[in-house]
């Protein structure tokens, strides 16, 4: 028993939905595309799980957050897939893949063949058992990765109003779930080993604001330690969390957010793997020309630096999926992916966005008391990244532009004093065409001029060229990192 398709998307997350929409835009024929997913529902926007699904009032529910509403596109309901001749194979586990024979074998024994495969299997949550802590199957221990996890979390929260919760982890999921718990009138203690929240992105100054804000909402922090075990009652329910430093935290529920790991298991002996994911080129193509990988599991060449990156964020899932399908359907009309790392979050009434990289010297600006503040990062004289809380649409667009063109900075005090205005003063320009030096007065000495108008002194030109080459070389030597 088996079926055959020209195109198969393996995985039913965010990337799958955006890939399907792009296939339709590119003129795919009915019956050519199949999506295989372990989940029992059509692809949906995962950010809605932590930002909307957990709310006590007017909570987000399907079908309202099916893809691709996250980018103000069509809402792809099961009816939409049927109308466009796309086969949804839901609730299905693929137990093996043979990329040479172009076949997938499901747990039910069905063989599905393909001409081109798009791997969009995403990532799985890390479980406490992987760190030597047993008992994650308790009814009041929750993770958050898919709709089933979110449904369990909602049900557990409903039974714990006014009670206590322990959140293990101080990253994205930890912060967003803690905010949801507080909104549901649950007392929260957050436990994490780092010195402050979101240690892979926030500076200590940024983290201090968010920690103070969370404390104002009643959240307690225990930093610099990890949990070692649980205490349970006769029914197996967790009643306390024991930390490595000996502290005992009585609790009614536990939420764990300690990271994810890319689902590469089906392809470990068949495709080139790097950075914890599947290595792809600028068109999202793997070491097998008939297989593409997108989203959390794709280790791709970052055009700004030439480094190989793997990014775990919905924005990359959406854009890499679209890019892969364009590369498949019209390979001669598309260049390599030119992606700028981008992350965002919303908690309580707060909202921030980040573009670029967060290494080098952080330059803080703005006033947290006024609700708008942020950070530029400058690495050896060049702006490489920017973070802003409380910005407008135009301000975030300007910051994105600044992170992309990466101007050279002569005087860091300009960034501190001008803040967002510095980014707003820059002209839009593709990174590969931009060469600039910023003076202490915020003026550009050299910018991206056409060849016929390029009139700069030889000294300035040589200096900026050497600086650009030096920066490129340093970036080639820098170790890869991810957020």
N, C-alpha and C positions, 0 to 999 in steps of 0.2 A: 504494500500500500504506500502510495506516495503522491506528491504533487510537485509541479515544476513552475518556477517563476523566473522572469528575466532579472528582477531585483528583489532582494530580501533584506529587510532591516531586522537585525537580531537585537531585541531589546525594545521595551515599550515606554521609555521615559521621555523626558523633554526633547531630547535630540530626535527621537523617532517621529514625534508629531511635526516638528519643524522640517524634517527631511521629507515627510509625506507631502506637506504643503508645497515645498519647493519642487518636488516631482510633478505635482499637478500644474504648477506654474510653467514648468518646462515642457508640458504637453505629453505626459505619459499616457499610454493607452490603458483602457480597462483590462484587468486581468494580468497586468505585467508585474505588479508590486504586491508584496506580502510583508506584513509586520508580525513578528513572533514575540510574544511577551508572556512572562510568568504571571503578571498581574491580570486580574479578571476584568479590568476596565481599560478603555482607550487611553492613550497618552494624555497626561495632564501636567499642569504647571506645578512642579514640586515646591517652589517658594510659598505657595498658598498654604501648604500644610502647617508651616510654623508661623506664618504672618496672618492667616485668615481662618483656617480650619479650627484652630484652638480657641478662638474667641468665645466668650460666654454668651454674647448676643450678636445677632446678625452674622453668624459664622458662615464662612464660605463652604459650599457643598457642590458636588458635581450635579449637573453638568456645567455649572457656571465657570469652573476653572480648567476645563479641557484646554489643551494647546489649540490655537496659538494666541490666546487672548493676552498673554504676557507682553506681546509686542504690538498690541492693537491690531492684530490680524483676525482672520476668521476663527470662530470657535469650532474645532473639529470634533463633532459628536460622532457616535457610531453611525448615525444616519449619513453624515458627510462622507465617511469612508465608503459606505455602500454605494452612495450616489456616484462616486468617482471610481468605482471598480477596484478598490483596494481591499485586499483580503486581510482581515484582522484574525490572527490565530492567538487567542487569549487564554490565560490560565495554563500555559504550556511551557514545560521545562525542556530545554535542549540539553541532552546528556553528552553529545559528542558532535564534533565538527571535523570535516575533512576538506581543507581548503583546496587541495590538489584535485580531488574528485568533485569539488563544488557541491558537497552534500552536508546536510544537517540531519541528525537523528534525534527525534523527540523521545521523551520518557515513555510515551504511549506506543512507541515502535514505528512511527511514521517517518519516512524519509522525505525531506524537502530539498529539492535541488535548486541551484541558482546559477545565473551567469555572472552577476555581480552581487557581492555581499557588503552591506554596511553594518559594521559592528558598533552597536550603541548600547552595550550591556551595562554601562555606568559603573557604579561602585556599590559595595556593601558596607554596612556599619561595622566597625570594630567592636567585638563583644568583650566583656570583662574576662571571660574564660581565657582569652588569648593572652591575658596578663596575669594568669594564675588565680583569678577570683571566680569561684564557682557560684552558680545559682541565678543566672540571668533569666531563667525561665519562670521566676516567681511572678505571680499575677500583678503585683504592684511595682515591678521594675519595667520601665519603658525606654524604648529607643525611638528615634524618629528618622525614617528614611522613605517610607512609602505610605500609602493610604491605610493599610492595615495597622501599621504602627501608630499613625495619627488617630485612628478610631479607638484603639486601645487606650491611648493617652487621654483622649477626651472622656472615655468612660471611667478611667481611674480618677481623673480630676473631679469628676462629678460626685464621686464618693468621698472626696477629701476636702470639701469646702471648709475653710477655717482650720484645717489641719496643717501638718508640716511636710515639706518635701526637701529632699537633698538632690541637687543637680551636680553630677560628676562631669567636670569639664568646663573650661572657661573660654571656648571658642565660639564660632557662629551659633551652633545648635544650643550650646549651653546658655548663651546670652538670650537668644530668641525664645527658648523654652522657659527660661526663668521669668522673662517678661510676661509670657502667657500664663504661667502659674500664678504670678502676682495678680494679674488681671482677673483670674478666677478665684481670687481671695484665698490663696494658699500661701503660707509662710515658707520662705525659701532660704536655704543655705547652699551656697555654691562652693565646691571644693575643686581645686586644681593645683598642679605642681609648680606652675610658673609664678613669677613675681607679680604679675598683674593680668588683667583680662586681655584677651586677643593678643597674646604675646608675639605672634608671628606677623602682626600688622601694626598694632598700636605702639606708639612710644609710651614711656611711663607717664608723660604729661597728658597725652590723650586718654590713656586708661584712667587716670585719676578723675577726670570729669565724669566718665561713664560709671565708674565705681561709686562716686559720691551720689550720682543720680539714682543708681540702684539702691544705695543705702537709704536714700530719702523715701524709697518705696518699700522699705522694710527688709531688703535683701541683706543677708549676712555673708561675709566672705571668709573662707579659711584657705590661705594660700601656702604654697611651698610644701605640700604633702599630697599623698594619694590614699585611696581607700585600700584596706587590706582584707576585710571580710564583712559579712552580714550577720546580724542576729535575726532569728526567725521564731515565729510562734508555732504552735502545734499544727497549724494548717499550712505551714510553709511560707507564710506571708512575712516579708521583711519588716522588722520593727525597729531596727537600728543599724546604722552604718558605723563600722569601726575603722578609724583612720590609722595610717602607719605611725603617726606620732602619738597614738594612744587615745585620742579624743573619741568619745562615743556620742553619736548624733542620733537621738531618737527621731524616728520618722514614720510617716504613713505611706510614703511613696518615694520612688527613686527614678530620676531621669538621667540617662547616660548619653553623653555626647563627646566621645573621645577620638573621633576621626573616622575616616572611611578608607577602604582599599579597593582599587580597581579590579573589576571582574575579568581577569585575563586567563582564567584557568583553561578554557577550551582551546586556547591558541598558544600555549606556552612552548610547545615543541614544533610549532608550524610558522609562526611569524616572529620577527625580530622585536624583542621587548627591551625597553629602556625606561628609566625614571619611574618604575612601578607601573608602566602602561605599555601600550602598543606603539612602536615607533612609526611615524608617518612622515611624508614629505609635505611640501607646502600646499598640495592639493588633497591632503588627508588620505593619501594612498599609502598602504602598508608595503612591506617587503614582497607581498604577493600582489601583482598588478590588478587582480580582480577583487581585491578586498580593501575596503576603506574602514577607517576607525574615527569616531567622533566623540565629543563630550569628555567626560571625566577620565576616560581611559586612553585618550590620544596624547602621546608625547610628540609634540610638533615643533618645528623650527620657528622660533620667535624672530620675525624679520628685522626688528629693531636692533637685535644684538647677534643673531646667528646661533644663539643658545637653543638647546632643546628644553622645552618646558612641558609640564603637565599641569593644567589648571582645573580646579574643582569648583566651578561656579556656573550658574545657569546661563549667564551671558555667553560664555564660551560654548556651552552645549548648543545653544540656539545658532550662533554664528558659524560654528564649525560644521554643523549639520547642513545648513544652507550652502556653505561653500563646497562641501563634498559633492552634493547633488549637482551643483552647477558644473563642477569639474567632470563629473560623470557624463552629464547630458550634453555639455558644450565645452569640451576640453580646450579647444583652440581659442575660446573667447574669454578665458579667465586666467588671471595671474595667480601666483602663490598667495596664500593667506597672509594678509598684513594685519595682525591682531594686536591691539593694545590691551594689556592686562587690565581688567576692570572688575571691581567688587563693590557691593553695596549691601546695606542692611537697614531695616526699620525696626525699632523697638520702642514701645510706649509711644510717645509723641516725637521721638527723635528719628532722624533720617540722615545717613551719610553716604558718600560715594568716594571711591578711591580709584586712581588711574596710575598705571606705570609700575614702578618698582619702589620699594621702601628700604633701600640701603643707602649708605652715605650719611651725611650730616642732616639731621632734621631741623628745619627752620619753622618755628611755630608762629602763627599770626591769628589775629582776631581776638574776640573776648567771649569766653564761654558763658559769662553772665548774660550776654546779649543774645546767646543762642546761635551765633555764627562764628565759627573758628575752624582752623585747620592747620595743615603742615605741608610744607614743601620738603622734598629730599634732594640734596645736592651731593653728587658724587664727583670729587676731584674737579670741581668747577663747572659741572654740567647738571642742570635740573633733570632728574630722572623719574620723579613721582610726586603726586599731590593727593591730599586727603581734605575733604571739606564736610563739615556738619552744618546742616541748616541752609544749604544754598538754593538758589533759584535755578530754573531750567537753563537760562542764559549763562549763569555763572558756572554750572557744571559743564556746559559745552565748552566754555573758555578754558577750564581746567583740563579737560580732555585734550584740547588742542595743545596746551602747554606741555603736557606729558608726552605728547606725540612728537612735537618738533624738538623738544629737549634743548632749549637755548643754553649757551654758555653763560655763566653768571660771574661777573667780575666782583660784585659787592653783595654779599648775602643779606646785609641789612635792608636792601631794597625789598627783598621778599617779605621780611618781617614787618616793615613799615607799610608797604603797599597792600599786602595780602592778596585778596582776590583781584584787586585792581591791576596787579601786575599781569595776571593771566588775561584779563580783559583787554589789556593794551597790546597784546601780541597779535600779529596777523596770522590768519589760518594758512597753513603750509604743510605739504607732505613732508614727513620726516627725512626722506632720502634726498630732498631738494633743499633742505634748510641748513644754512650755516649762519650762526649769529653770535655776537658778543654783546652782553648787556653791561652798560656803564652804571656807575653809582646813581645816575639821575634817571635810570630806566630807559635810556635811549639805545636803539640798536645801531651798532657800528656797521655791521654787515648783515644783510638778509638775502633771501632767495631771489636774486635778480636773474632775468633771462641773460643768455650769453652776450647778446648784442648791447646790453646796458650795463654789464658788469664793469664797474669802474672803481676799483679799490686799489690801494697801494700794494706793491708786491710783498712788503713786510707783513701787512695784516693778513693777506691771503695765505702766505706761507704759514704764518702762526696758527691761523684757524685750521688749515689743512692738517698740520702736525697734531694739533689738539684733537681733531676729529679722529685721526688715525690712532693716536694714543688711547683715546677712549674706547675705540673699537677693539683694540688689542687687549686692553684690560678686561673688557667685557667677555672676550673669548676665553680668558683665563679664569674668570669668576665661576665658582661652582654654582650649579643650578639650585634653585630653591623654589618652593611653592607655598601658596597661602591656602 
